Structure formats: C-alpha cells, structure tokens
Amino acid sequence: TRLTRFFPAPLHRATLRVAYGLRHRWRLLARQRIDGVSVIAHGSCGGILLVRHSYGPAVWALPGGGMSPNEHPLAAARVR
C-alpha cells in the first residue's frame, strides 16, 4: 500500500491496531450503531474464503465490511 512506503510494515500494523481499538471504544461510549455485512465466498471445490485482518482480534473470519447510511446490504456486499 501507499503507507508502507513511508512506514515499516510492523509500525503500520501496530498503528492500525491502536486506531481500531480507539474507534471501537468510542463507538461503545457513543452507543453508535454499526451496520455491516459478511459474505460467504466459496469455490467450485467447496472451499470457503476466510480472512484475517491486521487489526482487531487475531481470528479467521468471513470477509465483509461496514455499510454506508441508507445503503442496501446487497449493494454493500457487492465487489467494487
């Protein structure tokens, strides 16, 4: 990515983890509602795609993301 040109990858990942934690705590304090989608992407051989983000909990999860206000879930799940 563009940022890794300026910051070493370990520093970039650590910064993302801190930002994720701060944003999570802010949303809890502000009681901000979070809408999002997850998708199940599977191949012809029966495998399912899982991702592990460089921020947040270190777990394997379904790919997905947040939704904009008034965005339909199918539109949010569509590949851009």
C-alpha positions as a printed Julia matrix, in Angstrom:
80×3 Matrix{Float64}:
   0.0     0.0    0.0
   1.0     3.62  -0.22
   1.52    3.99   3.53
   4.07    1.18   3.69
   6.33    3.32   1.53
   6.58    5.77   4.42
   6.24    3.44   7.43
   7.69   -0.01   8.02
   5.02   -2.72   7.85
   5.2    -3.61  11.6
   4.66    0.04  12.57
   1.8     0.34  10.08
   0.08   -2.75  11.55
   0.58   -1.51  15.13
  -0.92    1.86  14.21
  -3.96    0.13  12.67
  -4.46   -1.93  15.85
  -4.37    1.19  18.04
  -6.76    3.07  15.74
  -9.14    0.08  15.66
  -9.15   -0.1   19.47
  -9.82    3.63  19.86
 -12.63    3.54  17.31
 -14.19    0.51  19.0
 -14.13    2.18  22.42
 -15.55    5.42  21.0
 -18.45    3.58  19.4
 -19.2     1.82  22.69
 -19.18    5.13  24.6
 -21.24    6.96  21.98
 -23.59    3.96  21.61
 -23.2     4.33  17.89
 -24.98    1.67  15.87
 -22.81   -0.22  13.41
 -24.36   -1.86  10.36
 -22.3    -4.22   8.26
 -22.34   -7.24   6.01
 -20.45  -10.51   5.76
 -20.3   -12.68   2.68
 -19.67  -16.37   2.16
 -17.36  -16.73  -0.82
 -16.9   -20.33  -1.94
 -15.04  -22.01  -4.74
 -16.08  -24.82  -7.05
 -14.07  -27.31  -4.95
 -16.16  -26.49  -1.87
 -13.63  -24.31  -0.03
 -14.75  -21.17   1.8
 -12.74  -17.94   1.82
 -11.74  -16.68   5.29
  -9.67  -13.58   6.06
  -7.55  -12.45   8.98
  -7.27   -8.7    9.38
  -4.09   -6.99  10.52
  -6.17   -5.12  13.13
  -8.73   -6.26  15.68
  -8.93   -9.78  17.07
  -6.49  -12.29  15.57
  -9.16  -14.68  14.29
 -10.18  -16.03  10.9
 -13.5   -14.57   9.74
 -15.77  -14.18   6.75
 -14.92  -11.21   4.51
 -17.16   -8.21   4.93
 -17.32   -4.61   5.98
 -19.39   -1.67   7.06
 -22.34   -0.15   5.31
 -22.95    3.49   4.5
 -26.12    5.11   5.83
 -29.13    4.05   3.74
 -27.02    1.52   1.78
 -28.76   -1.74   0.91
 -26.97   -4.86   2.25
 -26.71   -6.4   -1.24
 -25.06   -3.24  -2.56
 -22.62   -3.24   0.37
 -21.69   -6.89  -0.24
 -21.05   -6.36  -3.96
 -17.41   -6.34  -5.07
 -16.27   -2.88  -6.13
